[in-house]
Amino acid sequence: MGFLDASGDIILDGTLTELGRKRMANGNFQIVKFTLGDDEIDYQLYNKNHASGTAYYDLEILQTPVFEASTGINANINYGLVTYSKQNLLYMPTMKRNNKVQQAAAPHNGVFYLAVNDGTTAASLVTAFGGAQGGGHLKVLQAGQKTGTKIIIETGLATTELSGDAASVANYVTAQGLRSTGFEVSLDTRFFTRVYQPTAGSTMNNNGGNGEAVVKFNLQATSPTARDQKRRHNSLATIRAISTNVVRRQNDAKAHTETTQFNVPASCTALNFDLKIISNEMFNRYGQNVTVVGSDGNVSCRSIDTMVILIDKTSGATQELPIRIVKKI
Amino acid sequence: MPRSYQPITPASDVQTTRTHLHEVLPLTGTIVSATYGTFPDEGNIKNYTHGMFQSVYDYPFLSSSANHIFDLSVGYASGSTDAAAANTQNSKKINMYNIHAQTLLGFTGSLTGSNTQLRKFESDLKLDQSGTMNSCIFIDFSRLLVKDEIKKNTFSLTLMTGAWTDAGRSDMGLTLTDANARVDGTGINSTNGGDYAILVDTTNDITGGVVFYQAGIAVITSSVFSHSGALIPDYHSTSAGTASIRQCLQSASISGACDSLRHRIMNISFNNTTQINSTIYTCRAGYNSFNYSSNPTYLSGAKIRVKNIASDNPISYVTTVGLYNSQNELLAVAKLSEPLKKSVENELTIRVRLDY
């Protein structure tokens, strides 16, 4: 008879992060909670069809080498394990940019152009991108504008295994608590001052008519309130989530997927940005001069490339939004 | 961006512990003389223009890989029989004695009154100024070696007391140890310089000095360099001739006396002590916690990869523990050596130790 392995406890040596050392030096080092991470794990290695049975499903995952601890605050737990009260979730939301409804901003060559509010840059870029008739206005965000083009982001279940009707949304999204309670926006406060979020009265549905979208995003400003502990120059703002009530209905003339990115949508939000007054010297220091090549012309601009990160506070789904701040020369 | 946290309750999940680590430090006599050059000008011996002490390194000190291991000096008390204005470096030798005495022992009487006197080293633990050691050799060990303190009952200093040309004769040595000191406080006394104990040669029943554990200083009385009750006549040797240690303390420079001492050190050994204060944070992940992941690879489309049907247990794999403050700032990180499976079938208790 063998002995039982009683080594249930695992003792690990911790490494203070650079922030931990700073807090200790300041005398306000107090740990009050923990979380678990799995950054090294590639769940694609989980083989549910392994010929040798269930014991072998995660064999490759369990053999994953693990990095040593880093002292950086952004190099340890980028995603993290999540606690949901329900253990029977089969689907989880992902995040996508909506490119189907009016006023939804579209990237140009993979980048969202954000024009400084100087009265000329936005107009020149819209013209270069084909004008309002050619959809050029959707390729240019204007700093400080509550109306017009905005980035619209959706969360939902990207699966065709579900029908996408109201019952699917009710059973797999609402009942599972996967409607977003809000989004965190991480942005570089060297350039951005405020984020525009949807007002409480904003809507996204296809409740009326023949399935046409009823989408209304009124924006209001909000400011970053907390430092982003993972990105040195960034701060976090929380913006409102709107429930997406676009579902497949019988006999509609328009498919619900002509409005939403997801067969089973969950939530959405819309955003635009306001900028600091960025001097030419800042453009030189942090960016470069570019020639923006559009279908109807070119515009010479000073530019700064930055990344805005949007995180669903409920599911943790994340979307990176590459932004090019431009000012016409 | 981790979003699920579990609280760490100070009363039940945080423990503080104290551990003492010890290292054995054997310093052979070959390090201190004639290994890195010709005695007395070895490359690992550093003399200073002020001439008040001599530093010994484990490698030629001009090398960046050299480590300072200890300093040597000699001195005598003002008013002792050895002190005389005509002596070489007389005031510096008195100064070295006084520096050590006032730092390690302090003063007697009222500290502000006119009768304040420097407390002299004694060959016992009484601090009654009887059995004083007026002429001493000082071995000041580097903090790099001593760490927090010398472990009690581990100090050993073997000196060669033979003739200059045959210093290491097997029948002419003595080994000074703190044989009577114990970690529990037996055989020690405490004063300004911390805990100290008597160094004795138990074979020859000789009291040779004292060792200060926290300060990392051994104070050796000059009279140990005697044999059969008489000072050895050639403790010191130069082109001018030989001298006993008393003559050496009077006529030689401090560095010259230290050179002679190095010639007579056979071995030094002790265990150092590093005190480690640890805080252990107990991280408990319950059955229903942390069973899902926000890792981008966790989903295939919208479907959780590790499930076939909704009733399958969710599974995640832990590689990292992050400890946070109330502002969600990551203060410390611990990594597992291999991924650990987490599901509703198991509960994890991970203890993360932070050492200070």
Interface residues (C-beta under 8 A of the other chain):
Chain A: G8 D9 I10 I11 L12 D13 G14 T15 L16 T17 L19 G20 R23 N28 F29 Q30 I31 V32 K33 F34 T35 L36 G37 D38 D39 E40 I41 D42 Y43 Q44 Y46 K48 Y57 D58 I61 L62 Q63 T64 V66 F67 E68 A69 S70 I73 N76 I77 N78 Y79 G80 L81 V82 T83 Y84 S85 Q87 N88 L89 L90 Y91 M92 P93 T94 G156 L157 A158 T159 E161 E184 A226 Q229 K230 V264 I311 K313 S315 G316 A317 T318
Chain B: M1 P2 R3 S4 Y5 Q6 P7 I8 V14 I280 Y281 C283 A285 N288 S289 F290 N291 Y292 S293 S294 N295 P296 T297 Y298 L299 S300 G301 A302 K303 I304 R305 V306 K307 N308 I309 A310 S311 D312 N313 P314 I315 S316 Y317 V318 T319 T320 V321 G322 L323 Y324 N325 S326 Q327 N328 E329 L330 L331 A332 V333 A334 K335 L336 S337 E338 P339 L340 K341 K342 V344 L348 T349 I350 R351 V352 R353 L354 D355
